[in-house]
Amino acid sequence: MKSFPLKEIQVNSFFSKNTYLDKVFVLTAPEMPFTNDIKGILEKWSYDSILCDGEPNSEYKKSSSDSELAGEITIAISHQSDSDKLQKAEEFYSTFLFFVENMFVRAQVSDELDIKAITEKIKEIVDFIREDRRFLIRVFKNIEPAPGKNYLATHSVRSTILALVIGSFLKLQPYRMIELGTASLLHEVGMLKLPSQVYLSQRQLTAAEQKAIITHPVLGYSLLKSLDLPVPICLAALEHHERENGTGYPRRINGEKISLYSKIIAVACSYEALNSKRPHKEEKDGYTGMLELLKNEGKQYDDTVVKALVLSLSIYPIGLYVLLSNGKKGQVVDVNPENPRFPIVQVFGEFTPDGKIKTMQTSADTISIKRPLNRSEIDN
């Protein structure tokens, strides 16, 4: 592929082939103009060139030989077993968590963020989600945070993955996915400017400490703005606790005044928090957490974003242990695009003729999910 310097690319030109940030990650398709917005974002990310096999033109010229689609990446068919893919997902998740833990330490000590390293990591996650989303989500319940670990890193990692799953369902353009992922990864960075004994406290916070916690969106916005990050990323840090009905903070804005990234992160964070242990709160199972979001009491969340999460994970979310109507136990491993109430389940103790764990489509007419199970019920 040829390299095209950003400064030489004419704004609103159309490349005859997909453009790439590297040899894998698609930036634009032939029918998408290379806008000034895209160019500005790339400059913010410290990119000075893009790659392409085609040529820029002043207008879109459809080619009969051009079969590339927007955002499409050709991925070789994998013949790995599910257990191999699950192990790969666990290793990827652990590496990502280690990266974020170190990033937060540096940010806490010196206010420094390596934006290029962060965007490279987000590109890896976007690619992984596109290829093996269901395996990455399943490891949420397989890898619990180690005692004493900073929960902010785990929360940011899981929220970022969920936000990108939602963004993928909403078909955000590739460069928007990078922005969304970066925004989600950094949305809690303001917490690092507070004393750690406040946001990591195992006791009930005082009134003064609770007020301090509420300042973290503003602190995060100020830090990201000082580092000259794109405005949508800064706004996501500022607005991720705003709510559709205007009951959020810090500005109590509502509806269309809240940015899209903030709406997505609000849903991803809320779902992640519902299903995670906190010092003063027991975790809920994925099914109960999903139902709470679906109820959307007081219309706190954007309905379209909630729907995207449900259709991406199902009402019985991927990774959930379940008891089936025939008495068997299993784990939800994939969604049913036709009906989120009846996902695909891997049945424990049952195997196909070739020795693989049996996987089945649940339904109202055959075998359905009776109720969720916790991990102790699986072990017994």
N, C-alpha and C positions, 0 to 999 in steps of 0.2 A: 504493500500500500504506500501511496505517496503522502508526504507530510505537507500540510498547508498552514503557513503562519497565520495566526488570527488577524494580525494587523493588515494582511493583504486580502482578506476575504471581504467581499462586498456585502453589506447588510441586505437581507431579504433575497439573497441569491439562493438558487436551488441546485444542490449537487445531484448528479445523475445516478449516484450510488449512495448507499448508506454511509454516513460519516461516523467515525469512532473516536472515543477518547484514548483507547488503546486498541489492541488487536481483537478484543472481545466485546467491549461495552459499546453498544450502539448509542449514538447521540441524536442523529436525525435520519429520517428516511427520505427518499427522493421527492415525495410530495410535500415535505415540510420545509418551509423557508428557514434559512439560517438567520434568525432575527437578531436585532441589537440586544434584546434581552438575554438570549443564549450567549452571545459574545461577551456581554458584561459579566455574566455569572462565571464563565470560564476564566476570565481575567481575575475575578475575585478568588477563584480556586488556584490561581497561579499557573494555569495552563497557558502556553504561548503558541500551541499548534494543535491541529487535529489530523486524523488519518482518513484517507478515502481512496478507493480504486477508480472513482469517477472524476468528473470535472464540474466546476461551478458554472451555472448559467443564469441569465437574468430572469428567466421564467421557467416554470415546470415543463419538462418535456418527457412525456411518458414513453418508455421503451418496451417493446414486446418481449425483450429478453430479460427485463427487470422483474424478478419475482420476489424482491425483498419487500417486507412489510415493516411498518413503523414499529420500532422497538423490538423487532425479532432478532434473536440470536440463534444461530444454528448450533445445536448441541448434539454431540454424538450419542447414539442410543447406548444406554448403560445396561450391562447384563449382570450387574452386581445384585446380590441377594438383599432382601430387606434388612437383614442383620448387619451386613456390610455398610449399607447406606445409613443405618441408624448410628453405627459406630463413627462413621465419617461426620455425621451431624453433631454428635457429642464432642468430637475433637474440634470441630469448627466453632461450636458454641463456647467451649472452654478457652480456645485461643482468643475469641472475640472478647470474652469477659476479662481475660488477663490484660488485653490491650486497653480496655476501658478503665480498669482499676489503676493502671499505671498513668493513663492520661489524667485521671482525676487527681492523683497525687501531685503531678506536675502543676496542674491548674491551681490546686489549693496552695501550693508553696510559692509559685511565681507568677500566677495569672497568665501562663503561657499555654497556648493550644497550637498543635501542629496541624493546621487546617488541611494541608495537602495529604498528610498521613491519614487523617480522619476521612476525607473524601475517597481515598483509595480503599479504605476499609469498608466504607458504605457501598462502593461498587461491588466488592466481593460479596457482601450480604445480599444485594439486589440479585446478583447472578445466582447465588445459592438458593434463594427463595424461588426464583424462576424455575430452577431445576428440581429442588428437593424440599420444597416448602413443608410438606406434611411430616417429613422426618425431623426437620429442625424444630417444629412446634411440639412434637412428641417428647423431645428431650427436656422441655420445661419441667415436667414432673419427674423426670429421671435424674436430674441434677439439682439438688437442693443447695442453697447457699451454705457455705461452711460457717459454723458458729463464730461470731465475732467479726465477720466480714462486713464491710460497708454495704448496706443494702442499697444505697443509691446506685452503685455500679450495676448490681443485678437488676434493679428496677429499670435502669436506663437501657440495658441490653435487651431485656424482654420487651419493653415498650417499643423500642426501635424495630425489632423484628415484627411485632404486631402491627405497628404503624405502616411498615413497608408492605405487609400482606394486604392491609386495607388499601393502600395506594395502588398496589398491583391490580386489585379487583376493580378499582375506579379508573384503571387504565391511564394513570398519570404518565406523561412523557418521561423518557429516561432521565433527562437532566433534572426534571422535577422530583423524580424518585431520589436522586442524590441529595437534593435540597431537603426533602422531607426527612430522609434518614439522618442527615447531619443535624437538622433541627431537633429531631426526637432524641438523638444521642446527647445533645447539649441542653435540653430543655430544663434540667434540674441543676445546671452548673452554678446557679445563684446560691444554692444551699451550701456550697463549698466556702462561701464568704462568711458563713455564720460559724460560731463556735461548734465544734464537733459534738460537744456534750449536749447541745440543744437538739440537733437533728438525728443524733444516734441515741438519744436518751431512752433508757429502759423504764423510766418512771413517768408519772403524769407531769406534763409540762405546766409551768406556772403561767399566769396570764401574760406576763411580760415576755416569756419565751414563745408563747403562741403568737403574740404580735410580731415577734422577730421572724418566725417561720413565714408569716404572710408576706414579708418583704422579699422573699427569695425570687419571685418573678422579676421584680424591678432590678434587683442586684444582677441577675442573669442577663437581662436585657442590656444593662449598662456595660457589663463586661464584654459581651459579644459585639456590641456597637463600637466599643473602644478598639476592638481588634479588626474592625472594618468588615465584618461579615455581611452578607446580603441581608437586606431589610426583612424579607420573609422569614429568615432564620431567627433574627433578633425578635421579631414579633411573636414567633412561636414560643420563645422563652417567656415573653411578657404575658401572653394570653392563654397559656395552657390550662389555667384554672378558671378562665371565664366560662360562663354557661349560657346556653341558648336563651334561657328565661331571664337573664340579667342578674342572677343571684351569685355569680362568681366574684373573683377578685383578680387584680387590684383595682380595675377601673369600672367594674360592674356593667360592661357593655353586653349587648345581646345580638342574637341572630346574625344578620348579614354583616354586621360590623366586626365580627370575629373572623380571623383569617382561616383559610382552608386547612393549612398545616396544624393550626391550633385546634381546630375541631377534630381532626384525625387523632392528634396526640392525646386530646382529652379523653376520647373513647378508649384508645389503646392503654393509656395509663390507668384509667378507672378499672378496666377489666383486669389488668395485671395486678393492681392493688387488691382487688376483691379476692384474687386467687393466690395471694402470697401472705406469709406470716409477717406480722408487724408486732412491735413491742406490746401494744395494747389491743390487739385484734387477732382473732383466730381466722385462718384462711377458710375460704369457701371453695367447694368443688367447682369445676368449670361450668357445669350445668346450672348451678344456682347463681353463679356470677353472670352467666349469659341471660338468665331470666330477669335478673335485676336490671341489667342494661336494657332489655327489651321492654320492661315496664316503663322505663324512662320517666320516672315520677317527676312531676313538675316540668316535664319537657326540658331537661337539662342538656341533652345531647342532640346533635344533628341526626335526624331520622335516617338520612341517606348513608351516613357514616356507620351508624349502628347496624343497618341492614347489610352493609358491605362486610362488617365483621362477622355477622351471623352466617351469611352465605359463604364466607371464606373458611369458617371453622365448624359450622353447623351448631344447632342448639345444644347437642351433645358434643362438645368441642373435641377436636383431634387431641389425642393423648389421654382422654378421660377413661378411667376404668369403669366398667359397667356390668350389671347383672342382666342377663337376657331372659326373655319370657319362658325359655325352655330350661332354665336353671343353670345354664352355663355362664362362665365368666369370660370377659374379654376386654379389649381396648379398642377405642375408636381410632382408626388409622387414616380415614379419608372422608371427605364430604360427599353427600348425594346432591348434585346440582339441581335435581328435580324437586327435592323436598328436604330441607335442613333438619326435619324431625327424625329422619331415618338414614343415618350415616352408615358408612361401611365399617364393619367391626372385625377385628382379628380375634378368633375364638381360641381360648387357651385349652390345651389338652386335646385338640382335634387337628388332624393333619390331612393333607391331600395325598393322593397316591404317590406323588413324587417326593414326599417327605416334608413339604413346606407346611407351616402353620396355616390352618384353614382361615380364609377370609370370606365374609358373607355380607350381602346387602340386606340390612334390616328393612322391615316393611310392616304395615298394619295387618296384612293378610297372612304373613308367615311368622317370622320370629322378630320381635321388637325388643327395645330396651325397656327393662322394668324400672331400674333406678341406677343412679351412680354408685360406685364403690370407692372407699378410701383404700390406701395402700395396705393397711393392716388386714383388711378383708381379702385382699388378693393373696397375701402371704400365708393366710390360714387355710 
